[in-house]
């Protein structure tokens, strides 16, 4: 009986999967348009009449991958879901001279309109035109901006943290969201921004068309609060308002980033960035004397970011690879000012409050005098016996090394004071990404991307935030007919936010407070998958 039930369950799952795949392959999908681009236009003769049946060959000049489409009865052609890069378009039609247009730079989400006007002549005669078509968006009314490959690679804004999302501030309408803290509801990314007045957690972040918002639906980031792998990002685009349904899900802006891919040439880079306290200045809060010379010292700080990228051909004009790695190591002593009890308070000596401020039935109400004991209005102190269960924890409260707080009216000690320290915080984070692109047939291309971030802190050192995330992507695009593009994509993702899921359970130990991770609502993990599909159509083709 159980074997029959298992067999029926397998048959149901298999049939559902086959129906889903068949539905995806029989409908036109725009899933990859959020991380790809389009070339479209119209072919005319010299008199302005449209030319149907013209062959339009579109070739990526970096990889050699090409696609051929044919103009429709209205002379229009469209080639969506193209990979990013510089393209060359060649138009041929018997009885007319061939025409070549080169230098067409496709960026994420762009639809370049490239029209042709063919002259009468032999096909062997070719007219070459070089130059970028107008950058004005003629096919949509989206507002926003693009951070291109050159900006990402050369702008110094990423040299401090090397977080590619900091370049969003170069786009008009993007404002830093300064009120976001480091708690669970604020997200894991340290860089939060508002676009066109929307809330920071209303933004949608996409990487290769995949949603990478963290578990609290906010800015993604690792344990350092940054998005590593700037050398693995080709470019990203921010769409502020009036974006089409292919994005969806966000009431704020859409930040769509695309990873780099390999080309016909082998290229790679190695890097290391170093920052330490030797180049820093002491702030007014850095008061700790670390070397015993009676002077305040600068807290130690050291950050190393290192890694490299490598990309090239596996098979020329056919299969390409690209890989990236970046490591982040940071040891930082940051000045912290805390309010701690004095030595007398730990022994149970406490100040008496005025009668109006005492809690009825408390030790203060029973032991403190009902009238001031001197002309300054002081009510003196009283002594209690600390609870034996609390006493073991007093050793973990350091004695004040700063000012002792006093009553402004009476001048009496409040038995609390400032402790100024600079505890060491160690962060370790690793980013990795690999991508494979393959031209399966002249009309079918595939790409697969795998990447993620691992994080951790050195054992025995406190980690302020400990966030891990791992993503898996897979997508493909196939042209099933000369004038209609089919595409299907599948996504598998796994992410987690452990930073705010840690709760301190205090146990008396000789060296430190024992921190235990409690699995519950505050320790959030995301896992999921999806198959992208869209029923849009290319009008006029």
Secondary structure as GFF3:
##gff-version 3
##sequence-region A 1 541
A	DSSP	alpha_helix	2	25	.	.	.	ID=ss1
A	DSSP	three_ten_helix	31	35	.	.	.	ID=ss2
A	DSSP	beta_strand	37	45	.	.	.	ID=ss3
A	DSSP	beta_strand	55	60	.	.	.	ID=ss4
A	DSSP	beta_strand	66	70	.	.	.	ID=ss5
A	DSSP	beta_strand	76	82	.	.	.	ID=ss6
A	DSSP	beta_strand	85	92	.	.	.	ID=ss7
A	DSSP	beta_strand	98	106	.	.	.	ID=ss8
A	DSSP	beta_strand	111	113	.	.	.	ID=ss9
A	DSSP	beta_strand	116	118	.	.	.	ID=ss10
A	DSSP	beta_strand	126	130	.	.	.	ID=ss11
A	DSSP	beta_strand	143	147	.	.	.	ID=ss12
A	DSSP	alpha_helix	149	154	.	.	.	ID=ss13
A	DSSP	three_ten_helix	156	158	.	.	.	ID=ss14
A	DSSP	three_ten_helix	164	170	.	.	.	ID=ss15
A	DSSP	beta_strand	174	176	.	.	.	ID=ss16
A	DSSP	three_ten_helix	184	186	.	.	.	ID=ss17
A	DSSP	beta_strand	193	195	.	.	.	ID=ss18
A	DSSP	three_ten_helix	200	202	.	.	.	ID=ss19
A	DSSP	beta_strand	204	207	.	.	.	ID=ss20
A	DSSP	beta_strand	210	211	.	.	.	ID=ss21
A	DSSP	three_ten_helix	230	232	.	.	.	ID=ss22
A	DSSP	beta_strand	233	241	.	.	.	ID=ss23
A	DSSP	beta_strand	254	259	.	.	.	ID=ss24
A	DSSP	beta_strand	267	276	.	.	.	ID=ss25
A	DSSP	three_ten_helix	277	279	.	.	.	ID=ss26
A	DSSP	beta_strand	301	315	.	.	.	ID=ss27
A	DSSP	beta_strand	319	333	.	.	.	ID=ss28
A	DSSP	beta_strand	336	341	.	.	.	ID=ss29
A	DSSP	alpha_helix	343	346	.	.	.	ID=ss30
A	DSSP	beta_strand	349	351	.	.	.	ID=ss31
A	DSSP	three_ten_helix	355	357	.	.	.	ID=ss32
A	DSSP	alpha_helix	363	367	.	.	.	ID=ss33
A	DSSP	beta_strand	381	383	.	.	.	ID=ss34
A	DSSP	alpha_helix	388	391	.	.	.	ID=ss35
A	DSSP	three_ten_helix	392	396	.	.	.	ID=ss36
A	DSSP	beta_strand	404	406	.	.	.	ID=ss37
A	DSSP	beta_strand	413	421	.	.	.	ID=ss38
A	DSSP	beta_strand	424	441	.	.	.	ID=ss39
A	DSSP	beta_strand	444	456	.	.	.	ID=ss40
A	DSSP	beta_strand	467	481	.	.	.	ID=ss41
A	DSSP	beta_strand	484	497	.	.	.	ID=ss42
A	DSSP	three_ten_helix	499	501	.	.	.	ID=ss43
A	DSSP	beta_strand	502	504	.	.	.	ID=ss44
A	DSSP	beta_strand	515	517	.	.	.	ID=ss45
A	DSSP	beta_strand	524	532	.	.	.	ID=ss46
###
